[in-house]
Amino acid sequence: MSLHCLVGHHKPQPSVASNQGFHFSNCRCCGRNLVRSGKKWRRVPKGFRVVWRSPAEIAERRGSRSA
């Protein structure tokens, strides 16, 4: 973990997933899940978790519920 992470300045990966106005990524240094809803990246709050799924997995799950 870098000094940046210890003081809360995480560096997101270039790949970013978006959902309902929130952007999600992982920190390049420490690997923690990050969320951005404004200008600043923050760690995902305690009690919450990010479920990483591809768009195909999401469509498949939605299709199985409607059947």
LOVEXSE-75136 format. One line per field, with one value per atom (N, C-alpha, C): residue number from 1; chain; x, y, z; residue in one letter; atom name. Coordinates in pm, 1 decimal. Layout:
<rs>
num (NUM  ...) .
cadena (A  ...) .
x (X  ...) .
y (Y  ...) .
z (Z  ...) .
residuo (A  ...) .
atomo (CA  ...) .
</rs>
This chain:
<rs>
num (1  1  1  2  2  2  3  3  3  4  4  4  5  5  5  6  6  6  7  7  7  8  8  8  9  9  9  10  10  10  11  11  11  12  12  12  13  13  13  14  14  14  15  15  15  16  16  16  17  17  17  18  18  18  19  19  19  20  20  20  21  21  21  22  22  22  23  23  23  24  24  24  25  25  25  26  26  26  27  27  27  28  28  28  29  29  29  30  30  30  31  31  31  32  32  32  33  33  33  34  34  34  35  35  35  36  36  36  37  37  37  38  38  38  39  39  39  40  40  40  41  41  41  42  42  42  43  43  43  44  44  44  45  45  45  46  46  46  47  47  47  48  48  48  49  49  49  50  50  50  51  51  51  52  52  52  53  53  53  54  54  54  55  55  55  56  56  56  57  57  57  58  58  58  59  59  59  60  60  60  61  61  61  62  62  62  63  63  63  64  64  64  65  65  65  66  66  66  67  67  67) .
cadena (A  A  A  A  A  A  A  A  A  A  A  A  A  A  A  A  A  A  A  A  A  A  A  A  A  A  A  A  A  A  A  A  A  A  A  A  A  A  A  A  A  A  A  A  A  A  A  A  A  A  A  A  A  A  A  A  A  A  A  A  A  A  A  A  A  A  A  A  A  A  A  A  A  A  A  A  A  A  A  A  A  A  A  A  A  A  A  A  A  A  A  A  A  A  A  A  A  A  A  A  A  A  A  A  A  A  A  A  A  A  A  A  A  A  A  A  A  A  A  A  A  A  A  A  A  A  A  A  A  A  A  A  A  A  A  A  A  A  A  A  A  A  A  A  A  A  A  A  A  A  A  A  A  A  A  A  A  A  A  A  A  A  A  A  A  A  A  A  A  A  A  A  A  A  A  A  A  A  A  A  A  A  A  A  A  A  A  A  A  A  A  A  A  A  A  A  A  A  A  A  A) .
x (84.9  0.0  89.7  51.0  133.8  91.6  174.9  146.1  19.4  -2.5  -124.1  -249.1  -248.8  -364.7  -385.4  -277.5  -288.7  -354.6  -339.2  -400.7  -529.6  -577.1  -705.3  -703.2  -585.6  -574.7  -548.5  -650.7  -637.3  -626.6  -565.7  -548.5  -628.6  -740.1  -823.5  -757.6  -797.5  -754.9  -814.1  -755.9  -813.0  -952.8  -980.1  -1111.3  -1211.5  -1321.4  -1421.7  -1557.9  -1634.3  -1771.3  -1865.0  -1974.7  -2070.5  -2207.8  -2281.9  -2416.0  -2493.3  -2599.7  -2690.3  -2616.8  -2522.9  -2452.0  -2331.5  -2308.5  -2191.0  -2088.4  -1961.5  -1853.5  -1773.4  -1733.7  -1664.0  -1532.9  -1431.4  -1301.0  -1226.8  -1106.4  -1017.6  -897.0  -839.4  -718.2  -600.0  -518.7  -399.6  -296.1  -294.2  -190.2  -231.4  -351.4  -390.1  -500.0  -564.3  -664.9  -803.9  -824.1  -956.3  -1057.8  -1184.9  -1293.1  -1313.0  -1332.8  -1352.8  -1484.0  -1543.5  -1665.6  -1648.4  -1707.1  -1703.4  -1843.3  -1894.3  -2024.2  -2012.7  -1899.1  -1873.0  -1738.5  -1649.3  -1516.3  -1411.0  -1436.2  -1332.7  -1364.9  -1261.7  -1275.3  -1264.9  -1351.0  -1349.2  -1360.7  -1319.0  -1339.3  -1488.2  -1529.8  -1669.4  -1698.0  -1808.5  -1837.7  -1851.1  -1821.3  -1836.4  -1981.7  -2000.4  -2134.5  -2184.2  -2112.2  -2147.4  -2039.0  -2075.8  -1976.4  -2009.5  -1910.4  -1927.0  -1930.8  -2033.6  -2045.1  -2009.9  -1896.9  -1848.1  -1909.1  -1994.1  -2055.3  -2042.3  -2032.4  -2027.5  -2170.3  -2187.3  -2322.1  -2395.6  -2323.6  -2387.0  -2444.4  -2372.7  -2423.3  -2548.9  -2551.9  -2668.1  -2789.4  -2770.3  -2880.5  -2930.1  -2838.0  -2875.6  -2960.2  -2921.0  -2996.5  -3135.2  -3144.7  -3274.6  -3364.7  -3306.6  -3383.9  -3436.5  -3358.8  -3402.1  -3512.4  -3518.6  -3623.0  -3756.9  -3755.6  -3880.9  -3942.3  -3866.7  -3916.9  -4008.4) .
y (-116.8  0.0  123.5  218.8  338.5  443.0  541.6  652.3  725.6  734.5  799.6  730.4  598.5  522.8  544.2  551.2  569.0  701.4  803.3  932.9  954.1  849.6  855.8  904.8  911.5  956.0  836.2  754.3  634.4  670.8  581.4  602.1  493.8  528.7  428.3  367.9  244.8  178.3  254.5  240.9  308.0  256.1  128.4  73.0  110.5  171.0  220.2  166.3  114.6  70.7  177.3  202.5  304.0  241.6  292.8  244.0  354.0  404.3  502.0  624.3  677.5  798.7  775.9  653.0  620.1  551.7  575.1  513.4  426.1  308.4  212.6  171.2  151.2  104.6  43.9  -3.9  -52.9  38.1  49.3  128.5  54.2  126.9  66.3  22.6  87.1  58.5  -49.2  -34.0  -125.1  -223.3  -203.7  -297.3  -281.0  -182.6  -163.8  -116.3  -150.3  -101.4  47.2  123.2  267.3  305.2  413.8  467.1  618.2  670.4  814.8  860.4  957.4  1013.2  1162.1  1216.9  1357.3  1365.9  1444.1  1461.1  1373.5  1324.1  1254.0  1105.1  1022.4  879.5  853.0  764.6  726.7  575.3  525.1  381.8  355.2  235.4  196.7  196.3  257.9  266.9  129.6  124.3  -0.1  -44.1  -173.7  -229.4  -245.3  -189.7  -202.0  -281.8  -341.8  -412.5  -393.5  -405.5  -393.7  -534.1  -562.4  -691.4  -667.5  -722.6  -700.3  -804.2  -759.1  -847.6  -783.3  -867.2  -816.2  -784.7  -699.4  -670.3  -795.9  -894.1  -1018.9  -1095.8  -1098.8  -1166.3  -1099.1  -966.5  -892.0  -922.7  -920.6  -949.8  -1092.5  -1185.7  -1325.5  -1340.0  -1272.9  -1279.2  -1217.8  -1107.4  -1044.2  -1133.6  -1199.2  -1290.2  -1410.3  -1461.9  -1579.9  -1543.5  -1419.1  -1377.1  -1359.3  -1318.2  -1293.7  -1421.9  -1529.2  -1655.8  -1728.0) .
z (0.0  0.0  0.0  -81.7  -92.0  11.1  26.0  117.2  74.3  -57.0  -107.6  -53.1  -52.5  -4.4  145.9  218.5  362.9  400.7  317.5  346.5  266.1  198.0  129.0  -13.9  -75.5  -214.5  -304.6  -323.9  -406.4  -553.3  -631.4  -774.7  -847.6  -913.3  -979.1  -1102.4  -1132.2  -1255.3  -1373.8  -1492.3  -1610.2  -1646.3  -1616.2  -1648.8  -1539.0  -1580.3  -1487.1  -1529.2  -1433.1  -1458.4  -1403.3  -1473.1  -1429.1  -1409.9  -1310.7  -1282.9  -1210.1  -1270.7  -1211.9  -1154.5  -1230.2  -1189.2  -1100.0  -1059.0  -979.0  -1068.4  -1041.3  -1116.5  -1019.9  -1065.8  -981.2  -1045.2  -962.1  -1008.5  -890.3  -915.5  -810.2  -802.1  -683.2  -666.2  -729.2  -804.5  -866.9  -764.8  -649.3  -550.2  -449.2  -391.7  -283.4  -323.4  -438.7  -487.0  -426.8  -339.6  -278.5  -381.8  -357.7  -441.6  -414.6  -523.5  -513.6  -579.8  -531.8  -590.5  -608.3  -717.3  -741.1  -780.1  -707.8  -742.7  -773.6  -755.8  -787.1  -855.3  -798.1  -856.2  -791.0  -669.3  -594.1  -577.6  -594.4  -570.1  -420.6  -370.7  -229.3  -217.2  -101.9  -75.5  -62.0  -98.7  -81.1  69.1  113.1  257.1  323.4  451.7  527.1  521.0  510.7  502.2  359.7  262.3  121.7  50.7  -61.3  -141.5  -287.9  -370.8  -514.7  -572.0  -650.5  -718.5  -863.9  -906.4  -1041.6  -1134.0  -1226.9  -1326.0  -1462.9  -1563.3  -1700.0  -1745.6  -1846.0  -1897.0  -1943.0  -1996.9  -2040.6  -1922.1  -1810.2  -1690.1  -1636.8  -1641.3  -1593.3  -1681.4  -1813.1  -1905.6  -1886.5  -1863.5  -1842.3  -1715.9  -1608.4  -1483.4  -1497.8  -1569.4  -1592.4  -1677.1  -1775.0  -1861.8  -1785.7  -1690.7  -1615.1  -1515.5  -1470.2  -1376.7  -1446.0  -1571.2  -1641.0  -1698.0  -1697.7  -1753.5  -1656.5) .
residuo (M  M  M  S  S  S  L  L  L  H  H  H  C  C  C  L  L  L  V  V  V  G  G  G  H  H  H  H  H  H  K  K  K  P  P  P  Q  Q  Q  P  P  P  S  S  S  V  V  V  A  A  A  S  S  S  N  N  N  Q  Q  Q  G  G  G  F  F  F  H  H  H  F  F  F  S  S  S  N  N  N  C  C  C  R  R  R  C  C  C  C  C  C  G  G  G  R  R  R  N  N  N  L  L  L  V  V  V  R  R  R  S  S  S  G  G  G  K  K  K  K  K  K  W  W  W  R  R  R  R  R  R  V  V  V  P  P  P  K  K  K  G  G  G  F  F  F  R  R  R  V  V  V  V  V  V  W  W  W  R  R  R  S  S  S  P  P  P  A  A  A  E  E  E  I  I  I  A  A  A  E  E  E  R  R  R  R  R  R  G  G  G  S  S  S  R  R  R  S  S  S  A  A  A) .
atomo (N  CA  C  N  CA  C  N  CA  C  N  CA  C  N  CA  C  N  CA  C  N  CA  C  N  CA  C  N  CA  C  N  CA  C  N  CA  C  N  CA  C  N  CA  C  N  CA  C  N  CA  C  N  CA  C  N  CA  C  N  CA  C  N  CA  C  N  CA  C  N  CA  C  N  CA  C  N  CA  C  N  CA  C  N  CA  C  N  CA  C  N  CA  C  N  CA  C  N  CA  C  N  CA  C  N  CA  C  N  CA  C  N  CA  C  N  CA  C  N  CA  C  N  CA  C  N  CA  C  N  CA  C  N  CA  C  N  CA  C  N  CA  C  N  CA  C  N  CA  C  N  CA  C  N  CA  C  N  CA  C  N  CA  C  N  CA  C  N  CA  C  N  CA  C  N  CA  C  N  CA  C  N  CA  C  N  CA  C  N  CA  C  N  CA  C  N  CA  C  N  CA  C  N  CA  C  N  CA  C  N  CA  C  N  CA  C  N  CA  C  N  CA  C  N  CA  C  N  CA  C  N  CA  C) .
</rs>
